[in-house]
Amino acid sequence: MITLLSGTNRPGSNTRLITGILESLYTKAGIPCQVLDLADLPAEIFSPASYAEKPASFAPFAETILASDGVVIVTPEYNGSFPGVLKYFVDMLPFPESFENRPVCLVGLAAGMWGALRSVEQLQVILGYRNAHVFPARVFIPGVNKVLKDGQIQDPALLQRLQDQATGFASFVASLKA
């Protein structure tokens, strides 16, 4: 099972819309997937006491990552980086097993012209430290506000890149499992 991680907790985010589109593309391709949305994180995870002992309500989030064959991280760019909640989520996951030898795929989106290039590159550094296997075919979505209309991607070439990434990542995951 591949987990599609919506990398922000912002309500009504474009990140969640893109994650939903990815879910549809994976499903149409016959690739088993599930969405994990950081907007659903339990409030108690943000207590400073959570560093010492994770609340029981966080366990399903950690278990989802640990049980995943691969993880697709969909990240927006906020102020030249990825959202703090995404870094916090990674910090709260069990170390090292959450990403150790786990295939990870990256999709970045931004209102600006670079499509979250900085966010994705910064995540690659963290995932490298965590010994993840980062799929090299990243997809960047610049001008996301112009690309999305009525919750759908209007650019057929971008949709094709996302579809190609999905099928390529599924093959990457399968090859690493073999």
N, C-alpha and C positions, 0 to 999 in steps of 0.2 A: 504494500500500500504506500502510495506517495502522499505526503502531507504538503498541502499548499498553505503556507504561512502568510497571512495578511499582516504585514509588519508595522502597523500603527494601531493605536486605540482611538483615533479620531473618529467621532460619529459621522456617518454618511460620507466616508472618504472615497476618493477615486481609487485608492489602493484596494479597498474591499470590492469595488466594481471590477477592477482588473482581475482580482483573484477569482471572482465569480465567472468571468469570461474564461479564465484558464481552466476552472473546474469543468466548464462546458466543453472546452476543447479536449481535455484529457478524457472525459467521459465519452465523447463522440469517437475518440480514437480507441476506445476499449481499454484504457489504462485506469486501473483502480486508484481512486484518489479520495481525499477528504480535506476539508478546510479547517484550519485552526486560526481563529481570529483573535488578535490581541485585544480587541474591544471587549471580549468576553472574560478577560482576566478578572479574578476575584479581587475585590478592593483590599482585602487583608494582606495580599501579597506585597502591597506597598508599605506595610509597616516595617520600621527598621528591625524589629524582632525577627522578621522573615529571613534575614541573613543567617541567623543562628539555627532556626528551625522553620522549615517551610510549612505553611498552613496546609492542612489536609485538602482544602479546596483547590490547591495548585497541582496536586498529584495527577489528575487527568491530563493536564497540559504536558507535564514531564513524561508521563507514560505514552502519550501520543507520539512525541518526538522519539522516544526510545524504541517504540514498536515500528517506526517508519522505515521502509526500505530506502527512502530518499526524501529529501525536503526541498521544496521550491520556496525560496524566500522572495516575496514581493515587497519591495521597499520604496517608499517615496523619498524625496530629498527635502529635508527641512534644514534651512540655514546652512547649506553646504555639507550636510552629513545625513545619516539615517536617524530616525526617531530614537530618542532616549529610551522609550519603553521597549524597543526592540533589543537594545543593548542590555537593559535590565533583565529582560526575559532570558537572553542567552546566559547572563550571569547567574540567574536563579536555577538553571537546568543543572542536573548532575554532571560533575566533571570527573573524568574526561569523556565518559561513555556517550554523552549526548551527540557529539559530533565526530568522535574518534572513528575514522575509516567510513564515515557515513557520506554517501553521495549528496551533494547540495547543488542546487541550480539557482540562478539569480535573475530577477527581473526588476529593473528600476524604472521609476516614472517620476516626472517632474513637470512643472509648468514651464520651466526654462528650456533652453535649446540643447542641453546636454543629456537630458533624460536620466538624471540621477547617477551619472558616471562616477562622481565622487563617493556617493553613498555605497555603490556596489564595490568600488575598489577598496573602501575602508572595511566593508564586511569581508572581502576576500582575505585581508590581512588577519582578521580575527579568526576566520574559519581555517586559515593556514596554521595559525597557532594551535587551534583545536584539532588539527590533523584530519580535517574533512577532505573528501575528494570533490573539489569544485569542478563542475561541468564547465568546459571552456566557452560554450556558446551562450553568452549572456545576451539578454535583450534589453535595450534601453528605449523608453517611450518619452521622447521630448514633446513639449507642448500638449501635455495630456488633456488639458481643458478644451483644446481644439480637436483632438483625436476622438474624444468620447462625445457621443450625441445620443440622448435618450438611453444611456447606460450601455451603449454598443460602440465598438471600435469602427470608425468610418474608413480606415485605411486598409484596403485588402492586402497590401504588401506587408504591413505590420501583423495582420492576422496570420498570414502565411509564416512569418518568422516565428511567431508564438507557437503555431502548430508544429513547425519543424523542430523547434526547441523541445516541445513536449515529447514528440516521438523519439528524438535524439536522446533526451534525458532518460526516457524509459529504457532504451537500449543500453545506455551507459550504466544505469542501475542494475540491469540484468547481467551485464558483463562483469560487474564487480561482485555480484552475488555468486557467480559461477566459480 
